[in-house]
Amino acid sequence: MKRVGRMRSKAASGIVVACVLTAAVTFGVSAAVPESEKITFYASPDSLGAALEAAFEAKHGDVLDYIGGPWCRRLKAEQEAGDIAADVIYGAEPIFFEELMLDGALYGYTSPEAAHLVPTYRWNKLFYAIADLRYIGIVYNRLFVEADQVPLDIADLNDATWFQMTAVADATQCSSAFAMAAAMVWPNLDFSFFAAAHANGALLSDRAGKLPSMVASGEAALGLGPHDAVVRLQNKAKKEGAESAVAIAWPIDGVYVIPRPIGIVADERRSEAATKIAKAFVDFVLSEAGQKLAVQKGGFVPARLGVARPSLVPDDLELLETDWNWVLENRQAVRDLFQQTMYGE
């Protein structure tokens, strides 16, 4: 039998309905991890991954190898080859983790830091936790679109005014783009927005996080994309003494939320010492210090209570939550219908 991930025997899978959350243990008093072992973690964006590596190793020594970029594709290729190199994965979206869990590719661990998450995102999962959130807004280039011209809701992106000027993330190429599309078509598999976008000549971005860069460069004037990439572009411009051309507007019909999980990859060959490092790293990402880095270096909305969100994100947004169990059950239909709608296949 072909082994899944790096496992020679499957770990328990399925959605855990309840698990006991023990009293919270702060990162500062966590047990020291052994310096003779190292683990590999996949995460994005690079600004956040590098910052997490530096902060964690400042306490524990040289125990992490960080790999960024389009790591979801890399991990899937490794899984197909039967040997996932990562020990911890951080980012993507819930269905990516659910599919890994169902394949027996995730290790069961409940961090004590999960007790401090916002109740909405305290999902009581044994195999992963929600680490942070990305919000979906209307991204636009201030050089081409005046603030008072920006569409008020998502459907208005398909107005003839914006013919061949908008961008949409490709759900067939990117896990986060898939999650965006699934959230938009839940609960009735209604692809009318995407059909209208296709008819209006919308461009496709191969990654959700890349779409704001397309808008910033002028390749598209506006589009539907994640807020965090806009935060990073604006922070980069500010650091360089400039003003970013890219901005974001929040749809009046509500803002879709894409949770980003963190979990440990199952690997029976991994030493106990290395697994201890992996657990400590997950604890750190979910700790107050780790969540502040997610905001400062990644631009994400923290999933932990008591941590301030990026200034770009208002506190009073109407958030549109998604039934991710429905998405899991309908994931192939979402992928197939997106392909048919945007590619005519």
TAGI-V763722 format. One record per backbone hydrogen bond with DSSP energy under -1.0 kcal/mol. NH is the residue of the N-H (numbers start at 1). CO is the residue of the C=O. E is the energy in kcal/mol with one decimal. If there is no record, write none. Layout:
BEGIN
nh = <NH	NH>
co = <CO	CO>
e = <E	E>
END
This chain:
BEGIN
nh = <7	29	30	39	41	42	43	49	50	51	52	53	54	55	56	57	58	59	60	61	63	65	67	71	74	75	76	77	78	79	80	81	83	87	88	89	90	91	97	98	99	100	101	102	103	104	105	107	109	114	115	116	117	118	121	122	123	129	131	132	133	134	136	137	138	139	140	141	142	144	145	149	157	158	159	162	163	164	165	168	170	173	174	178	179	180	181	182	183	184	185	186	189	190	195	196	197	198	199	200	201	202	203	205	211	214	215	216	217	219	220	221	222	223	224	225	227	231	232	233	234	235	236	237	238	239	240	241	242	247	249	252	254	255	257	258	260	262	263	265	266	270	275	276	277	278	279	280	281	282	283	284	285	286	291	292	293	294	295	296	297	300	301	303	305	307	313	320	324	327	328	329	330	334	335	336	337	338	339	340	341	342	343	344>
co = <4	26	27	63	65	88	67	45	46	47	48	49	50	51	52	53	54	56	56	57	61	39	41	69	70	71	72	73	74	75	76	77	78	40	40	263	42	261	93	94	95	96	97	98	99	101	100	264	126	111	112	113	114	303	118	119	121	262	260	260	301	258	256	225	249	223	247	221	245	141	141	146	154	155	156	159	160	200	162	203	205	170	170	174	175	176	177	178	179	180	181	182	185	185	191	192	193	194	195	196	198	197	166	168	208	210	211	212	213	214	214	165	165	139	167	137	135	227	228	229	230	231	232	233	234	235	236	238	237	140	138	152	251	318	320	134	132	129	89	87	105	267	271	272	273	274	275	276	277	278	279	280	281	282	287	288	289	290	291	292	293	294	133	131	116	304	310	255	322	323	324	325	326	330	331	332	333	334	335	336	337	338	339	340>
e = <-2.2	-1.3	-1.4	-2.5	-2.6	-2.5	-1.6	-2.5	-2.7	-1.1	-2.6	-2.2	-2.3	-2.4	-2.6	-2.4	-1.3	-1.0	-2.0	-2.3	-1.9	-2.2	-2.3	-2.6	-1.3	-3.0	-2.3	-2.2	-2.3	-2.7	-2.3	-1.7	-2.6	-3.4	-1.8	-2.5	-2.1	-2.6	-1.2	-2.6	-2.7	-1.5	-2.7	-2.7	-1.4	-1.7	-2.8	-3.5	-2.9	-1.6	-1.4	-1.9	-1.5	-3.5	-2.2	-1.5	-1.3	-2.3	-2.6	-1.6	-2.5	-2.0	-2.1	-2.6	-2.8	-2.6	-2.5	-2.5	-3.4	-1.6	-2.5	-1.9	-1.9	-1.8	-1.6	-2.1	-1.7	-2.9	-2.4	-2.5	-3.1	-1.5	-1.2	-2.2	-2.1	-2.2	-2.4	-2.8	-2.4	-1.7	-1.6	-1.2	-1.6	-1.3	-2.5	-2.3	-2.3	-2.6	-2.1	-1.6	-1.6	-2.5	-2.8	-2.4	-1.1	-1.7	-2.0	-2.7	-2.1	-1.5	-1.3	-2.3	-1.6	-2.4	-1.7	-2.2	-2.8	-2.1	-2.2	-2.1	-2.5	-2.6	-2.4	-2.2	-2.3	-2.2	-1.4	-1.5	-3.2	-2.5	-2.4	-2.7	-1.4	-2.8	-1.4	-2.9	-3.2	-2.3	-2.2	-2.9	-2.0	-1.4	-2.2	-1.9	-1.6	-2.3	-2.4	-2.2	-2.5	-2.2	-2.5	-2.0	-2.4	-1.9	-2.5	-2.0	-1.5	-1.8	-1.5	-2.9	-3.0	-2.1	-2.5	-1.3	-2.8	-1.1	-1.8	-3.4	-1.2	-1.7	-2.2	-1.9	-1.8	-2.3	-2.1	-2.8	-2.7	-2.1	-2.2	-2.5	-2.5	-2.9	-2.0	-1.1>
END
